[in-house]
Amino acid sequence: MHEGHRKRIMERLDGEGGRLQDHELLEILLFGAQPRKNTNPVAHALIDAFGSLSGVFSAPVEQLVTVEGVGVSTARYLRCVGLLFERVKPREEDSQQMPSAYSLHAFVQYLAERYRSLSVEVLELFCTDSRGNVKAVKKFTSYDSGKANVPAEEVSRFLAAHRPDGLVVAHNHPDCTCKPSAQDDKFTVQLQMCCMMNNVCLRDHVITGADGTYSYFLVGRLESIKRDFSMDKIMTGKHIE
């Protein structure tokens, strides 16, 4: 099963290895861990969950196994490969490397570089612990409408899996201003309510656009949303419609 696809991608590795995309290289690597499976969906899921190859290979086993299609043996295989990379090649400064802890200044620079060449809208959820250390990231992308759409149940599942202290949300407006749309405002409210029900602090919603970066926290709108959509107001029916 999948022999034809595997043969074609291995031939591409032989002839044009440097042009293979990240998920394709990871797909090939997974042949060793999952010899009888189609590893393409798993490779995509891993990169979506951890944001990059670097994120995949630095993730601990307990986080890797939360990705659909990744069992303990595959998670240990990837962790071992990641540790080998760390020992063979010293860490280098990389503008694409995700900051280890959340600060608005660091994330503005990181996101601007990360989203610079994208032509579609993506949205990412970054988990932080009580000290602000970034522990996990999940990316959502829509190639159909150009709009990243994240159902509330997906956010809840992500929070339940990682149990973070805080959540930072970021997305891009590829061809327009960073100013939030009415849909962005509505989504931020939904995020706040979802975080509140999971006992998670929504730290910020950051939007990058052609003209710069917008932070709901920095302009004070996040605090306003938290105040207007507090549990007390929801229970008494006094929240803003």
Secondary structure, DSSP 4 states (H G I P E B T S, - for coil): --HHHHHHHHHHHHHHGGGS-HHHHHHHHGGGT-TTS--HHHHHHHHHHHSSHHHHHHS-HHHHTTSTT--HHHHHHHHHHHHHHHHHS-----TTSPPSB--HHHHHHHHHHHHTT-SS-EEEEEEE-TT-BEEEEEEEE-SSSSS----HHHHHHHHHHH--SEEEEEEE-TTS-SSPPHHHHHHHHHHHHHHHHTT-EEEEEEEEETTEEEETTTTTHHHHHHHHT-HHHHHHT-S--
